[in-house]
Every structure is written in structure tokens, then in C-alpha cells.
Amino acid sequence: MIIYNTTYTLDTAIQHEWLYWVRTDYVPAILETGLVTASRVLRLISDVGQQGVVCTVQLEFSDLSTYETFNANFADLFYRRMTFRFNTKLASFSTVLEEV
């Protein structure tokens, strides 16, 4: 299993709007690609001195090939949707993990 994890640091003023949008629009649109087998939206609860609220969106793929298909055909589109909607009110980075 492959997990595509994107960590977001959100301006506290948008945290509720962001969470609602991610749950009702963003993740459902990603699931419609038919490539993702499961998804999670998580919030970091430990305080490590971050500014704002830290959340992650995790997408599971059955294998690396399926993730690569998503990355080549959809990842940039979804990244643009997120940045268009929230612009400078969040920062993000992504990692790709493999279950061992």
C-alpha cells in the first residue's frame, strides 16, 4: 500500500472553512478518480511550536503504479484547486510512504 500524505499548516482564521471544504468537496472529488482506496483527514494535536493549525490529508493507493497514475494525471489539478481557494493562508508539503 502507498500513502500520499500532504501536511498543511493553516491560518487559524480558515481552519473551519478549510476542513469543511476538504471533507465535502476536495476529498470527494479525489475519490471520484477511482484511484484512491481510502482517505483520512487528520489534525496534529501535539504542540511543536507551529504557527497555526496543522492538518494532513492522507490518500491510500493499492500500489505504486496507481499512485504514479494519480500523480501524473490529477495531483497538479488538485494542488491548484487548493491554492486557488486558500492562496497564502496555508503552506503545505507532501510525502509518499510505503507500508512495510
Secondary structure by P-SEA (a helix, b strand, c coil): cccbbbbbbcccccaaaaaaaaaccaaaaaaacccccbbbbbbbccccccccbbbbbbbbbccaaaaaaaaaccaaaaaaaaaaaccccccbbbbbbbcc
